[in-house]
Amino acid sequence: MINRVVYVRAHWAPTGKYRAVKVPTGEKASGLFGGLKDVTRKEQRFVQTGTSDCDIDTERLADDIGTAVAELNGAGYEVIAVTPLTSGAYNAEMRWGWTGNGGVGYGYGYSFTKGVVITARKVGT
């Protein structure tokens, strides 16, 4: 039996906002001074300004998993397991003297999907 293990990395989700942009329609119209100018219409389009620090791009991860599975199947492998890998982040702080005679602390933690491991078996061996 021949097995193969593939790691598929998760990526952070894009962040940004929707903005109105001018999109050419392909038509031409007479300009103010007799020339032709492109006719445009306004559309709302997502403009990426960065990436999230706590949310993964689940659509991209699903596409990447599908691509990896298709490649494995094309090479004669059958997927037998898809295992998510998680990681975490945290922060904590302790302050003394806030209450006059003691301290106050706070903290948080969260986990996120770092990627998946796909285990496949060679078919017919």
Secondary structure, DSSP 8 states (H G I E B T S, - for coil): --EEEEEEE--EEEEEEEEEEEEEEEEEEE-TTS-EEEEEEEEEEEEEEEEEEEEE-HHHHHHHHHHHHHHHHHTTEEEEEEEEEEEEEEEEEEEESTTSSSEEEEEEEEEEEEEEEEEEEETT-
